[in-house]
């Protein structure tokens, strides 16, 4: 009996309103499974975002069955969900000179919407399986990517930058947070010419290490950068 909930369409053995309530709650769980991993890694689309994406897709899909008494106009609503989620995913992608970020976040939003649609048509078990699979892919792919990028490179970086009313330090620390540099920025007192000398430890995969230093070098307020190998 329990296996039916994982393999069959819930429309066959649940009635209104319990069917809709069960599917909505299942979509929340599906979104949370993936969202928790994104939240842990401090990505723009975290726990709340992916729960709402999954729940919204489920709600729209369930609403499509209300247009007629039989099959509903599922195709038209599904098409609009796919179109709409594309705009949301595009908003998570950041473009800059020499880099593009947020592709994985956008793809995760897209996959969460697809999971919500699967739950919305009644296959809650399949939706749960998809959400678990998406989370496994995110975790395993990250581990493989780190291995492919090679061993982490550790160094000590020294910066000289203009104070600019404290704005430059905030910009530097924001870049450090984006790359998950675990060490704090150790800055001294401002010099008479308005610059500050600061140091920090850095341990990143080699490719990300170069990207990180390049972003720091692009700040016009950074006047000097010295990297000391450990």
C-alpha positions as CSV (number, residue, x, y, z in Angstrom):
1,X,0.0,0.0,0.0
2,X,2.8,2.4,0.9
3,X,4.6,1.8,-2.4
4,X,1.6,3.2,-4.3
5,X,2.4,6.6,-2.9
6,X,5.8,6.5,-4.6
7,X,4.9,4.9,-7.9
8,X,1.3,5.9,-8.8
9,X,-0.6,9.0,-9.6
10,X,-2.2,10.3,-6.4
11,X,-5.3,11.4,-8.3
12,X,-6.3,7.7,-8.2
13,X,-6.6,7.3,-4.4
14,X,-6.9,10.8,-2.9
15,X,-9.9,13.1,-3.2
16,X,-10.3,16.9,-3.0
17,X,-9.2,18.8,-1.0
18,X,-6.7,16.3,0.5
19,X,-5.1,15.6,-2.8
20,X,-4.2,19.3,-3.3
21,X,-3.0,19.7,0.3
22,X,-0.8,16.6,0.1
23,X,0.7,17.6,-3.3
24,X,1.4,21.2,-2.0
25,X,3.1,19.9,1.1
26,X,5.1,17.4,-0.9
27,X,6.3,20.2,-3.2
28,X,7.5,22.2,-0.2
29,X,9.6,19.2,0.9
30,X,11.0,18.8,-2.6
31,X,12.0,22.4,-2.7
32,X,13.5,22.2,0.8
33,X,15.7,19.2,-0.2
34,X,17.4,21.1,-2.9
35,X,17.2,24.5,-1.3
36,X,19.0,23.4,1.9
37,X,22.1,22.5,-0.2
38,X,22.0,25.9,-1.9
39,X,21.4,27.7,1.4
40,X,24.4,26.0,2.9
41,X,26.6,27.3,0.1
42,X,25.2,30.8,0.4
43,X,23.8,30.9,-3.1
44,X,21.4,33.6,-4.3
45,X,18.6,31.0,-4.7
46,X,18.5,29.4,-1.3
47,X,16.0,27.5,0.8
48,X,13.0,29.9,0.6
49,X,13.5,30.7,-3.1
50,X,13.5,27.1,-4.2
51,X,10.6,26.1,-1.9
52,X,8.5,28.9,-3.5
53,X,9.6,28.0,-7.0
54,X,8.6,24.3,-6.5
55,X,5.4,25.2,-4.7
56,X,4.4,27.8,-7.3
57,X,5.0,25.3,-10.2
58,X,2.9,22.7,-8.3
59,X,0.1,25.2,-7.7
60,X,0.0,26.4,-11.4
61,X,0.0,22.8,-12.6
62,X,-2.9,21.8,-10.2
63,X,-4.8,24.9,-11.3
64,X,-4.6,23.8,-14.9
65,X,-6.8,20.8,-14.1
66,X,-9.6,23.2,-13.0
67,X,-10.2,24.5,-16.6
68,X,-12.2,21.5,-17.6
69,X,-13.7,18.6,-15.7
70,X,-11.4,16.0,-17.3
71,X,-7.8,16.6,-18.3
72,X,-7.7,20.4,-18.1
73,X,-5.5,22.7,-20.2
74,X,-2.3,21.4,-18.8
75,X,-0.2,22.0,-21.9
76,X,-0.8,25.7,-22.1
77,X,-0.2,26.3,-18.4
78,X,3.0,24.1,-18.4
79,X,4.3,26.1,-21.3
80,X,3.8,29.4,-19.4
81,X,5.6,27.9,-16.3
82,X,8.6,27.0,-18.4
83,X,8.7,30.5,-20.0
84,X,8.2,32.3,-16.6
85,X,10.9,30.3,-14.8
86,X,13.3,31.2,-17.6
87,X,13.0,34.9,-16.7
88,X,13.6,34.1,-13.0
89,X,16.6,32.0,-13.8
90,X,18.1,34.7,-16.1
91,X,17.9,37.1,-13.2
92,X,20.2,34.9,-11.2
93,X,23.0,35.0,-13.8
94,X,25.6,37.7,-13.4
95,X,27.6,38.9,-16.3
96,X,30.9,40.7,-16.1
97,X,34.1,41.3,-18.0
98,X,35.7,37.9,-18.3
99,X,33.2,35.9,-16.1
100,X,29.7,34.6,-16.0
101,X,28.2,33.5,-12.7
102,X,25.0,32.0,-11.5
103,X,24.5,29.4,-14.3
104,X,24.3,26.5,-11.7
105,X,21.8,28.6,-9.7
106,X,19.7,29.3,-12.7
107,X,19.7,25.6,-13.7
108,X,18.7,24.6,-10.1
109,X,15.7,27.0,-10.3
110,X,14.8,25.4,-13.6
111,X,15.1,21.9,-12.2
112,X,13.1,22.8,-9.1
113,X,10.3,24.1,-11.3
114,X,10.2,20.9,-13.3
115,X,10.1,18.9,-10.0
116,X,7.1,21.0,-8.9
117,X,5.3,20.3,-12.1
118,X,5.8,16.6,-11.7
119,X,4.4,16.8,-8.2
120,X,1.5,19.0,-9.5
121,X,0.3,16.3,-12.0
122,X,0.1,13.8,-9.1
123,X,3.3,11.9,-9.1
124,X,4.6,13.1,-5.7
125,X,6.9,10.1,-5.3
126,X,8.6,10.9,-8.6
127,X,9.0,14.5,-7.5
128,X,10.7,13.5,-4.3
129,X,13.0,11.2,-6.2
130,X,13.9,14.0,-8.6
131,X,14.7,16.5,-5.8
132,X,16.9,13.9,-4.1
133,X,18.7,13.3,-7.5
134,X,19.2,17.0,-8.1
135,X,20.8,17.4,-4.7
136,X,23.1,14.4,-5.2
137,X,24.1,15.8,-8.6
138,X,24.9,19.2,-7.1
139,X,27.0,17.6,-4.3
140,X,28.8,15.0,-6.4
141,X,29.5,17.4,-9.3
142,X,31.0,19.9,-6.9
143,X,33.4,17.2,-5.5
144,X,34.4,16.1,-9.0
145,X,34.9,19.7,-10.1
146,X,37.2,20.4,-7.2
147,X,39.2,17.3,-8.1
148,X,39.4,18.3,-11.7
149,X,40.5,21.8,-10.9
150,X,43.5,20.4,-9.1
151,X,44.8,20.8,-5.6
152,X,44.0,24.0,-3.7
153,X,46.6,26.7,-3.8
154,X,47.3,28.5,-0.5
155,X,49.0,31.8,-0.3
156,X,49.2,35.0,1.6
157,X,48.0,38.1,-0.2
158,X,49.0,41.7,0.6
159,X,46.9,44.6,-0.7
160,X,47.4,48.4,-0.6
161,X,44.1,50.2,-1.3
162,X,42.5,53.6,-0.9
163,X,40.2,53.9,2.1
164,X,37.5,55.7,0.1
165,X,35.4,56.2,3.2
166,X,35.5,52.5,4.1
167,X,33.8,51.5,0.8
168,X,36.8,49.8,-0.7
169,X,37.1,47.4,2.3
170,X,33.5,46.5,1.9
171,X,34.0,45.7,-1.8
172,X,37.0,43.6,-1.0
173,X,35.3,41.6,1.7
174,X,32.3,41.1,-0.6
175,X,34.6,39.5,-3.2
176,X,36.2,37.4,-0.5
177,X,32.7,36.2,0.6
178,X,31.7,35.4,-3.0
179,X,34.7,33.0,-3.3
180,X,34.3,31.7,0.3
181,X,37.7,32.8,1.5
182,X,37.6,31.7,5.1
183,X,40.2,34.1,6.5
184,X,39.5,37.7,7.6
185,X,41.0,40.8,6.0
186,X,43.6,42.1,8.4
187,X,43.9,45.8,7.7
188,X,46.2,48.3,9.4
189,X,45.7,52.0,10.1
190,X,45.4,54.4,7.2
191,X,48.6,56.0,5.9
192,X,48.9,59.8,5.4
193,X,48.2,59.4,1.7
194,X,44.8,57.8,2.4
195,X,45.8,54.2,1.7
196,X,45.6,51.1,3.8
197,X,47.9,48.0,3.8
198,X,46.0,44.8,4.5
199,X,46.8,41.1,4.4
200,X,44.8,37.8,4.3
201,X,45.2,34.1,3.8
202,X,43.7,32.5,0.7
203,X,43.2,28.8,-0.1
204,X,41.3,28.1,-3.3
205,X,41.4,25.7,-6.3
206,X,43.9,27.0,-8.8
207,X,41.4,28.3,-11.4
208,X,39.3,30.0,-8.8
209,X,42.4,31.4,-7.2
210,X,43.3,33.3,-10.4
211,X,39.7,34.5,-10.9
212,X,39.6,35.7,-7.3
213,X,42.8,37.7,-7.6
214,X,41.7,39.1,-11.0
215,X,38.5,40.5,-9.5
216,X,40.5,42.2,-6.7
217,X,42.9,43.7,-9.3
218,X,40.0,45.1,-11.2
219,X,39.1,47.4,-8.3
220,X,40.4,50.8,-9.2
221,X,41.0,51.6,-5.5
222,X,43.5,48.7,-5.2
223,X,46.9,50.3,-5.9
224,X,49.2,47.3,-5.2
225,X,48.8,43.6,-4.8
226,X,51.5,41.2,-3.7
227,X,51.1,37.4,-3.5
228,X,53.4,35.6,-1.1
229,X,53.5,31.8,-1.5
230,X,53.4,29.9,1.8
